[in-house]
Amino acid sequence: MCWLKDRPPNGGDGGRSLYPHFHIIFDAGCIGGGEPIHSLAMCNVYRTNRYEGRGGKDMDGSEGREHIAHMQIDAVSRCLDAEAACGRGEACIFTLTTAIRLLGVDWDPLTAVKPWWRLGAELLQVVVGDKNNKPRDRLAKQRPGTRQGRYPATFFTSGIPIETVEVADGVTCTTPEFTWFMFARFLDLEELVILGDAMMRRYALHDQVTLESFEDLLCRIERYGSEHGMRAPKGIRNCRRALALMEEGTDSVRESILRLLLIRYGLPRPVVNYPLVLPDGTLVFLDIAFPDARVDVEYDGRFHQNQWAQDAQRRLAIELAGWAYVQVTDEALATKDACRQIAELVARYLKERTGNDYLRDEPFDLRAVADGRRKGWKRR
């Protein structure tokens, strides 16, 4: 395994358990030193061309597709330089925030994760197997937080098999599913659902992942623990809850937040990106749809400010097809009162069209929704 050239001493948070089989083995240090070594392998950035020629709606109001691709290229460059400066023969396996950047996932951990400096974007996060966690790798002459060399990094160890993907020639990171699992320690349930959604985007930079692939990962982890006499890793129950709420084929973080908001207020579980054929034969995809009631909830991010005329025509066509249309913007999600108003409006349309009054006075705790502990709601 590629280890730090200068390692912090024992003490501090070194060795703090994240899971029974997944924990930090020391605080921080640096990979290599000196000047970066630039590589021609940049031309092989993992599936960057998946966005080329793609049309469609705003992918995320805060992180455009082009910006995400640039962040991915920058991450690959940093990791290539770090690998080239490393003196050990075995390749690093990058994970957590670094893996999110390498995979080009449409999600920013810096806005979601509690203030854990080890997950900062300025650091490279690396995971190793427990057999690589040797006592000498915990020792150093420097104090915790001292960073020498060019590539400050934090290291984690895993007692379960690490699942990896090569994102570019010479750069390996944890798979999207395994990265999601590792983040479970740092995220609350809502953010874990949002991250899972982001990894199943319709137009992802990485290979497509599905709900089934997340389920398979959790089954492998549980089976491995059972076969080796280990208890299930801490956080896997939260993963199970998140999996019950995640959706494939979403387009943005805000759409995920909006969907979770509606179901927390007692509304039925909607369909994401529902295909609707208009009377003129045009196929459109509705962000959040309640097909039985013919109610459409659309999130319009900043991207839509530049195409208001096109959006107005689209809305008119959907309404002429007999659908109720609810438009939601960033401002409408800014406060608790504003969120309540959205839920009330959608619930009113549902009541008018189905006769059922779903709206709750207070929103459900998301764990109760995930566990199915709510009257009048069933998982699809």
Secondary structure, 3 states (H helix, E strand, C coil): CCCCCECCCCCCCCCCEEECCEEEEEEEEEECCCCCCCCHHHHHCCCHHHHCCCCCCCCCCCCCHHHHHHHHHHHHHHHHHHHHHCCCCCCCEECHHHHHHHHCCCCCHHHCCCCCHHHCCCCEEEEEEHHHCCHHHHCCCCCCCCCCCCEEEEEEEECCCCCEEEEECCEEEECHHHHHHHHCCCCCHHHHHHHHHHCCCCCCCCCCCCHHHHHHHHHHHHHHHHHCCCCCCCCHHHHHHHHHHCCCCCCCHHHHHHHHHHHHCCCCCCEEEEEEECCCCCEEEEEEEECCCCEEEEECCHHHHHCHHHHHHHHHHHHHCCCEEEEECCHHHCCHHHHHHHHHHHHHHHHHHHCCCCCCCCCCCHHHHHCCCCCCCCCC
